[in-house]
Amino acid sequence: MEWYRFIILGKVQGVFYRKFVSQALMKKQFKGYIQNLPDGSVEVVAEVFDDDFDTFMQILKKGSPLSSVEDIKYEVIDDAVFNTDGFEIRY
């Protein structure tokens, strides 16, 4: 299990991307958050187990019907401590 920070690039703001992704991740019981960034990208910080990484990435890539994901960058956050019981949208 690791905490990751993902940056999703493409047409991901104003197209219900956060709503669709957060609902899918809640159903899979992931912990973390999703938020828009000022540069037009979306940030996701989440706890992901190795066995679930591919599923997690597929959810991020799929997004919403109106979104178009061009690239996903990610990094492991070694010292991450987040107090969340589920997955949330941050504004």
GUNUSE-381911 format. One record per residue: residue in one letter; y, x, z of N, C-alpha, C, O in turn. Coordinates in nm, 2 decimals. Layout:
REM residues N
+----+--------+--------+--------+--------+--------+--------+--------+--------+--------+--------+--------+--------+
: aa :    npy :    npx :    npz :   capy :   capx :   capz :    cpy :    cpx :    cpz :    opy :    opx :    opz :
+----+--------+--------+--------+--------+--------+--------+--------+--------+--------+--------+--------+--------+
:  A :      Y :      X :      Z :      Y :      X :      Z :      Y :      X :      Z :      Y :      X :      Z :
...
+----+--------+--------+--------+--------+--------+--------+--------+--------+--------+--------+--------+--------+
***
This chain:
REM residues 91
+----+--------+--------+--------+--------+--------+--------+--------+--------+--------+--------+--------+--------+
: aa :    npy :    npx :    npz :   capy :   capx :   capz :    cpy :    cpx :    cpz :    opy :    opx :    opz :
+----+--------+--------+--------+--------+--------+--------+--------+--------+--------+--------+--------+--------+
:  M :  -0.12 :   0.08 :   0.00 :   0.00 :   0.00 :   0.00 :   0.12 :   0.09 :   0.00 :   0.14 :   0.18 :   0.08 :
:  E :   0.21 :   0.06 :  -0.09 :   0.34 :   0.13 :  -0.10 :   0.45 :   0.03 :  -0.12 :   0.43 :  -0.08 :  -0.16 :
:  W :   0.57 :   0.07 :  -0.08 :   0.70 :  -0.01 :  -0.11 :   0.75 :   0.05 :  -0.23 :   0.77 :   0.18 :  -0.24 :
:  Y :   0.79 :  -0.03 :  -0.33 :   0.84 :   0.01 :  -0.46 :   0.98 :  -0.05 :  -0.48 :   1.01 :  -0.16 :  -0.43 :
:  R :   1.06 :   0.02 :  -0.56 :   1.19 :  -0.03 :  -0.61 :   1.18 :  -0.03 :  -0.76 :   1.15 :   0.07 :  -0.82 :
:  F :   1.19 :  -0.15 :  -0.82 :   1.18 :  -0.17 :  -0.96 :   1.32 :  -0.21 :  -1.01 :   1.39 :  -0.28 :  -0.95 :
:  I :   1.36 :  -0.16 :  -1.13 :   1.48 :  -0.20 :  -1.20 :   1.43 :  -0.25 :  -1.33 :   1.37 :  -0.18 :  -1.41 :
:  I :   1.46 :  -0.38 :  -1.36 :   1.42 :  -0.45 :  -1.48 :   1.54 :  -0.46 :  -1.57 :   1.65 :  -0.51 :  -1.53 :
:  L :   1.53 :  -0.41 :  -1.69 :   1.63 :  -0.41 :  -1.79 :   1.60 :  -0.50 :  -1.91 :   1.49 :  -0.52 :  -1.94 :
:  G :   1.71 :  -0.56 :  -1.96 :   1.69 :  -0.65 :  -2.08 :   1.77 :  -0.77 :  -2.05 :   1.87 :  -0.77 :  -1.98 :
:  K :   1.73 :  -0.88 :  -2.11 :   1.80 :  -1.01 :  -2.09 :   1.74 :  -1.08 :  -1.97 :   1.65 :  -1.16 :  -1.98 :
:  V :   1.79 :  -1.04 :  -1.85 :   1.73 :  -1.08 :  -1.73 :   1.82 :  -1.15 :  -1.63 :   1.78 :  -1.19 :  -1.52 :
:  Q :   1.95 :  -1.17 :  -1.67 :   2.04 :  -1.24 :  -1.58 :   2.09 :  -1.36 :  -1.66 :   2.11 :  -1.36 :  -1.78 :
:  G :   2.10 :  -1.48 :  -1.59 :   2.15 :  -1.60 :  -1.65 :   2.04 :  -1.67 :  -1.73 :   2.07 :  -1.76 :  -1.80 :
:  V :   1.91 :  -1.63 :  -1.71 :   1.80 :  -1.69 :  -1.78 :   1.69 :  -1.73 :  -1.68 :   1.57 :  -1.75 :  -1.73 :
:  F :   1.72 :  -1.75 :  -1.56 :   1.62 :  -1.80 :  -1.45 :   1.52 :  -1.69 :  -1.43 :   1.41 :  -1.73 :  -1.38 :
:  Y :   1.54 :  -1.57 :  -1.46 :   1.44 :  -1.46 :  -1.43 :   1.41 :  -1.45 :  -1.29 :   1.29 :  -1.45 :  -1.25 :
:  R :   1.51 :  -1.44 :  -1.20 :   1.48 :  -1.43 :  -1.06 :   1.40 :  -1.55 :  -1.00 :   1.31 :  -1.53 :  -0.92 :
:  K :   1.43 :  -1.67 :  -1.05 :   1.36 :  -1.79 :  -1.00 :   1.21 :  -1.78 :  -1.04 :   1.12 :  -1.80 :  -0.95 :
:  F :   1.18 :  -1.75 :  -1.16 :   1.04 :  -1.75 :  -1.21 :   0.96 :  -1.64 :  -1.14 :   0.85 :  -1.66 :  -1.10 :
:  V :   1.03 :  -1.52 :  -1.14 :   0.95 :  -1.41 :  -1.08 :   0.93 :  -1.43 :  -0.93 :   0.82 :  -1.40 :  -0.88 :
:  S :   1.03 :  -1.47 :  -0.86 :   1.02 :  -1.49 :  -0.72 :   0.91 :  -1.60 :  -0.69 :   0.83 :  -1.58 :  -0.59 :
:  Q :   0.91 :  -1.70 :  -0.76 :   0.80 :  -1.81 :  -0.74 :   0.66 :  -1.75 :  -0.76 :   0.57 :  -1.78 :  -0.69 :
:  A :   0.65 :  -1.67 :  -0.87 :   0.52 :  -1.62 :  -0.90 :   0.47 :  -1.52 :  -0.80 :   0.36 :  -1.51 :  -0.76 :
:  L :   0.57 :  -1.44 :  -0.75 :   0.54 :  -1.34 :  -0.64 :   0.51 :  -1.40 :  -0.51 :   0.43 :  -1.35 :  -0.43 :
:  M :   0.58 :  -1.51 :  -0.48 :   0.55 :  -1.59 :  -0.36 :   0.41 :  -1.64 :  -0.36 :   0.34 :  -1.64 :  -0.26 :
:  K :   0.37 :  -1.70 :  -0.47 :   0.23 :  -1.76 :  -0.49 :   0.13 :  -1.65 :  -0.46 :   0.02 :  -1.68 :  -0.41 :
:  K :   0.15 :  -1.53 :  -0.50 :   0.06 :  -1.42 :  -0.49 :   0.07 :  -1.35 :  -0.35 :   0.01 :  -1.25 :  -0.32 :
:  Q :   0.17 :  -1.40 :  -0.27 :   0.19 :  -1.35 :  -0.13 :   0.24 :  -1.21 :  -0.12 :   0.21 :  -1.14 :  -0.03 :
:  F :   0.32 :  -1.17 :  -0.22 :   0.39 :  -1.04 :  -0.21 :   0.51 :  -1.05 :  -0.11 :   0.56 :  -1.16 :  -0.09 :
:  K :   0.55 :  -0.94 :  -0.06 :   0.66 :  -0.93 :   0.03 :   0.77 :  -0.85 :  -0.03 :   0.74 :  -0.74 :  -0.09 :
:  G :   0.89 :  -0.89 :  -0.02 :   1.01 :  -0.82 :  -0.07 :   1.12 :  -0.91 :  -0.12 :   1.13 :  -1.02 :  -0.07 :
:  Y :   1.20 :  -0.86 :  -0.21 :   1.31 :  -0.94 :  -0.26 :   1.35 :  -0.90 :  -0.40 :   1.31 :  -0.80 :  -0.45 :
:  I :   1.43 :  -0.99 :  -0.46 :   1.48 :  -0.97 :  -0.60 :   1.63 :  -1.00 :  -0.60 :   1.67 :  -1.10 :  -0.53 :
:  Q :   1.70 :  -0.92 :  -0.67 :   1.85 :  -0.95 :  -0.68 :   1.91 :  -0.90 :  -0.81 :   1.86 :  -0.80 :  -0.87 :
:  N :   2.01 :  -0.96 :  -0.85 :   2.09 :  -0.92 :  -0.97 :   2.17 :  -0.80 :  -0.93 :   2.22 :  -0.78 :  -0.82 :
:  L :   2.19 :  -0.70 :  -1.02 :   2.28 :  -0.59 :  -1.00 :   2.40 :  -0.60 :  -1.09 :   2.39 :  -0.67 :  -1.20 :
:  P :   2.51 :  -0.54 :  -1.06 :   2.63 :  -0.55 :  -1.13 :   2.62 :  -0.51 :  -1.28 :   2.70 :  -0.55 :  -1.36 :
:  D :   2.53 :  -0.42 :  -1.31 :   2.52 :  -0.37 :  -1.45 :   2.44 :  -0.46 :  -1.54 :   2.41 :  -0.42 :  -1.66 :
:  G :   2.40 :  -0.58 :  -1.49 :   2.32 :  -0.67 :  -1.58 :   2.17 :  -0.66 :  -1.56 :   2.09 :  -0.73 :  -1.62 :
:  S :   2.12 :  -0.56 :  -1.48 :   1.98 :  -0.54 :  -1.46 :   1.94 :  -0.62 :  -1.33 :   2.03 :  -0.68 :  -1.26 :
:  V :   1.81 :  -0.62 :  -1.30 :   1.76 :  -0.69 :  -1.18 :   1.68 :  -0.59 :  -1.10 :   1.61 :  -0.51 :  -1.15 :
:  E :   1.70 :  -0.59 :  -0.97 :   1.63 :  -0.50 :  -0.88 :   1.53 :  -0.58 :  -0.80 :   1.55 :  -0.70 :  -0.76 :
:  V :   1.41 :  -0.53 :  -0.79 :   1.30 :  -0.59 :  -0.71 :   1.25 :  -0.48 :  -0.61 :   1.22 :  -0.37 :  -0.66 :
:  V :   1.25 :  -0.51 :  -0.49 :   1.19 :  -0.42 :  -0.39 :   1.07 :  -0.50 :  -0.33 :   1.09 :  -0.61 :  -0.28 :
:  A :   0.95 :  -0.43 :  -0.33 :   0.84 :  -0.51 :  -0.29 :   0.73 :  -0.41 :  -0.24 :   0.72 :  -0.30 :  -0.27 :
:  E :   0.65 :  -0.47 :  -0.15 :   0.53 :  -0.41 :  -0.10 :   0.41 :  -0.44 :  -0.20 :   0.38 :  -0.56 :  -0.22 :
:  V :   0.35 :  -0.34 :  -0.25 :   0.25 :  -0.36 :  -0.35 :   0.13 :  -0.28 :  -0.32 :   0.14 :  -0.16 :  -0.30 :
:  F :   0.01 :  -0.34 :  -0.31 :  -0.11 :  -0.27 :  -0.29 :  -0.16 :  -0.21 :  -0.43 :  -0.14 :  -0.27 :  -0.53 :
:  D :  -0.23 :  -0.10 :  -0.43 :  -0.28 :  -0.04 :  -0.55 :  -0.35 :  -0.13 :  -0.64 :  -0.33 :  -0.13 :  -0.76 :
:  D :  -0.44 :  -0.21 :  -0.58 :  -0.52 :  -0.31 :  -0.66 :  -0.44 :  -0.42 :  -0.73 :  -0.48 :  -0.48 :  -0.82 :
:  D :  -0.32 :  -0.44 :  -0.67 :  -0.24 :  -0.55 :  -0.72 :  -0.12 :  -0.50 :  -0.82 :  -0.05 :  -0.58 :  -0.86 :
:  F :  -0.11 :  -0.37 :  -0.84 :   0.00 :  -0.32 :  -0.91 :   0.01 :  -0.37 :  -1.06 :   0.12 :  -0.41 :  -1.10 :
:  D :  -0.10 :  -0.38 :  -1.13 :  -0.10 :  -0.43 :  -1.26 :  -0.06 :  -0.58 :  -1.27 :   0.02 :  -0.62 :  -1.36 :
:  T :  -0.11 :  -0.66 :  -1.17 :  -0.07 :  -0.80 :  -1.17 :   0.08 :  -0.81 :  -1.14 :   0.15 :  -0.89 :  -1.20 :
:  F :   0.13 :  -0.73 :  -1.05 :   0.27 :  -0.73 :  -1.02 :   0.35 :  -0.70 :  -1.14 :   0.45 :  -0.77 :  -1.17 :
:  M :   0.32 :  -0.59 :  -1.21 :   0.39 :  -0.55 :  -1.33 :   0.39 :  -0.66 :  -1.44 :   0.49 :  -0.68 :  -1.51 :
:  Q :   0.28 :  -0.73 :  -1.45 :   0.27 :  -0.84 :  -1.55 :   0.36 :  -0.95 :  -1.52 :   0.42 :  -1.01 :  -1.61 :
:  I :   0.38 :  -0.98 :  -1.39 :   0.47 :  -1.09 :  -1.35 :   0.61 :  -1.05 :  -1.38 :   0.69 :  -1.13 :  -1.44 :
:  L :   0.65 :  -0.92 :  -1.36 :   0.78 :  -0.87 :  -1.39 :   0.81 :  -0.87 :  -1.54 :   0.92 :  -0.91 :  -1.58 :
:  K :   0.71 :  -0.83 :  -1.62 :   0.72 :  -0.83 :  -1.76 :   0.73 :  -0.97 :  -1.82 :   0.81 :  -0.99 :  -1.92 :
:  K :   0.66 :  -1.07 :  -1.77 :   0.66 :  -1.20 :  -1.82 :   0.79 :  -1.27 :  -1.80 :   0.85 :  -1.33 :  -1.89 :
:  G :   0.85 :  -1.26 :  -1.67 :   0.98 :  -1.32 :  -1.64 :   0.98 :  -1.47 :  -1.66 :   0.89 :  -1.54 :  -1.62 :
:  S :   1.09 :  -1.51 :  -1.72 :   1.10 :  -1.66 :  -1.75 :   1.10 :  -1.68 :  -1.90 :   1.10 :  -1.58 :  -1.98 :
:  P :   1.08 :  -1.81 :  -1.94 :   1.08 :  -1.83 :  -2.09 :   1.20 :  -1.78 :  -2.17 :   1.19 :  -1.75 :  -2.28 :
:  L :   1.32 :  -1.78 :  -2.10 :   1.44 :  -1.74 :  -2.17 :   1.47 :  -1.59 :  -2.16 :   1.56 :  -1.54 :  -2.22 :
:  S :   1.39 :  -1.52 :  -2.07 :   1.42 :  -1.38 :  -2.05 :   1.35 :  -1.29 :  -2.15 :   1.26 :  -1.33 :  -2.22 :
:  S :   1.40 :  -1.17 :  -2.16 :   1.34 :  -1.07 :  -2.25 :   1.35 :  -0.93 :  -2.18 :   1.46 :  -0.87 :  -2.17 :
:  V :   1.24 :  -0.88 :  -2.13 :   1.23 :  -0.76 :  -2.06 :   1.22 :  -0.64 :  -2.15 :   1.12 :  -0.64 :  -2.23 :
:  E :   1.31 :  -0.55 :  -2.15 :   1.30 :  -0.43 :  -2.24 :   1.24 :  -0.31 :  -2.18 :   1.17 :  -0.24 :  -2.24 :
:  D :   1.26 :  -0.30 :  -2.05 :   1.21 :  -0.18 :  -1.98 :   1.20 :  -0.21 :  -1.83 :   1.28 :  -0.29 :  -1.77 :
:  I :   1.11 :  -0.14 :  -1.76 :   1.10 :  -0.15 :  -1.61 :   1.08 :  -0.01 :  -1.56 :   0.99 :   0.06 :  -1.60 :
:  K :   1.17 :   0.03 :  -1.48 :   1.17 :   0.16 :  -1.41 :   1.13 :   0.14 :  -1.27 :   1.17 :   0.04 :  -1.21 :
:  Y :   1.05 :   0.23 :  -1.21 :   1.02 :   0.21 :  -1.07 :   1.00 :   0.34 :  -1.00 :   0.98 :   0.44 :  -1.06 :
:  E :   1.01 :   0.33 :  -0.87 :   0.99 :   0.45 :  -0.78 :   0.93 :   0.40 :  -0.65 :   0.95 :   0.29 :  -0.61 :
:  V :   0.86 :   0.49 :  -0.58 :   0.81 :   0.46 :  -0.45 :   0.92 :   0.49 :  -0.35 :   0.99 :   0.59 :  -0.36 :
:  I :   0.93 :   0.40 :  -0.26 :   1.03 :   0.42 :  -0.15 :   0.95 :   0.46 :  -0.03 :   0.88 :   0.38 :   0.04 :
:  D :   0.95 :   0.59 :   0.01 :   0.87 :   0.64 :   0.12 :   0.91 :   0.59 :   0.26 :   0.82 :   0.56 :   0.34 :
:  D :   1.03 :   0.57 :   0.28 :   1.07 :   0.53 :   0.42 :   1.13 :   0.39 :   0.43 :   1.21 :   0.36 :   0.51 :
:  A :   1.07 :   0.31 :   0.34 :   1.12 :   0.17 :   0.34 :   1.07 :   0.09 :   0.46 :   0.96 :   0.09 :   0.50 :
:  V :   1.17 :   0.02 :   0.52 :   1.14 :  -0.07 :   0.63 :   1.22 :  -0.20 :   0.61 :   1.34 :  -0.20 :   0.62 :
:  F :   1.14 :  -0.31 :   0.57 :   1.21 :  -0.43 :   0.54 :   1.15 :  -0.54 :   0.63 :   1.03 :  -0.55 :   0.65 :
:  N :   1.23 :  -0.62 :   0.69 :   1.19 :  -0.73 :   0.77 :   1.18 :  -0.86 :   0.69 :   1.28 :  -0.93 :   0.69 :
:  T :   1.07 :  -0.88 :   0.63 :   1.06 :  -1.00 :   0.55 :   0.91 :  -1.04 :   0.56 :   0.82 :  -0.96 :   0.55 :
:  D :   0.89 :  -1.17 :   0.58 :   0.76 :  -1.23 :   0.59 :   0.71 :  -1.27 :   0.45 :   0.59 :  -1.30 :   0.44 :
:  G :   0.79 :  -1.28 :   0.35 :   0.75 :  -1.33 :   0.22 :   0.84 :  -1.27 :   0.11 :   0.88 :  -1.15 :   0.13 :
:  F :   0.86 :  -1.34 :   0.01 :   0.94 :  -1.29 :  -0.10 :   1.07 :  -1.38 :  -0.11 :   1.06 :  -1.50 :  -0.11 :
:  E :   1.19 :  -1.31 :  -0.13 :   1.31 :  -1.39 :  -0.13 :   1.40 :  -1.35 :  -0.24 :   1.39 :  -1.24 :  -0.30 :
:  I :   1.49 :  -1.44 :  -0.28 :   1.60 :  -1.41 :  -0.37 :   1.72 :  -1.37 :  -0.29 :   1.76 :  -1.44 :  -0.20 :
:  R :   1.78 :  -1.26 :  -0.33 :   1.91 :  -1.22 :  -0.26 :   2.02 :  -1.24 :  -0.35 :   2.01 :  -1.22 :  -0.47 :
:  Y :   2.13 :  -1.28 :  -0.30 :   2.25 :  -1.31 :  -0.38 :   2.36 :  -1.21 :  -0.34 :   2.47 :  -1.22 :  -0.40 :
+----+--------+--------+--------+--------+--------+--------+--------+--------+--------+--------+--------+--------+
***
